[in-house]
């Protein structure tokens, strides 16, 4: 996959993570989008060496999507813990 494919995957993974964790985010749409992109990269990076699943060249690989969404969820939860009360 190219970098643009990872960005698109990250955008979609961030949207799915936001759907799975509804609520108010300190960063809004842009922050959630950046978290989704970073989560896709981190999820792919973690799944390759530690989960013994190489990064797929195929955009429609289920394990790649699961890793991207999982990475986005972890980053979104961490972001809410660190900056969750900044909008109150």
N, C-alpha and C positions, 0 to 999 in steps of 0.2 A: 504494500500500500504506500502511496505517496503521502507527503506531509499534508496536502490538502484533504486527502481521504481521512487522515487522523483528525483533522480539525472538524470535518463534517461529522465524523463518528463522535467526537467530543461534544459537539453542539447537541446532537441527538441524545447522547448519554446524559448530558447535563439536564436536558428537558425531562428525560425519564426519571432521573434522580430527584428532580424537583417535584414531579408527579407523585413519586413514592414517599417523599418527605414534604408534605404540604406545610405551609406556614410562612411566616414572615422571615425573609432573609435580610441581613444587614446590607448586602451588596446589591440587591434587586436583580433585575434581568441580566445586566452586564456581569455582575459578580458571579451569578450562577452559571453563565455561559463560560466564563474563564475557568471556573472550578470544573466544569464538565470537560473542557479541553485538557486541562492539567490532569484530571482524573483518568482520562483515556490514555494519556501518555504514561502515567504512573501505574495504572492497572496493567497495561501491556508490558511495562518494564518489570513489574513484580511477577507476573504470570510466567514470563519466559524462563528465568533461572530457578525460581523457588517452587513453582507448581509444575515444572517439567512440561510446559506447553509452549512451544516456540511461537513467536509472533507470526501470525498467518499473513500471507500475501493476499488473501481473499477478504473482501469487504464484508461478505455475508457469513463469516465464520461465527458460530454461536458462542464459542469460548472467548473470542476476541471481544464480542459485544458484552458478555458477562463480566469480563475483566474491566472493560471501560466503564460500565455502569457501577460495578463494585468500587472502583477507584473514585468515581464521582461521588458516590454515597459517603465513602469514608472522608473525603475532603469536605463535603458539604456539612457533615456532622461536626468535624473538627472546626470548621469555620463558624458554625453556629455556637459552639462551645466557647471559642475564643472571642468572638465579636457579637454575640447574640443580643446583648443588652444595649448596644450602641444607638439604637433608634428609639428607645423609650423616652 
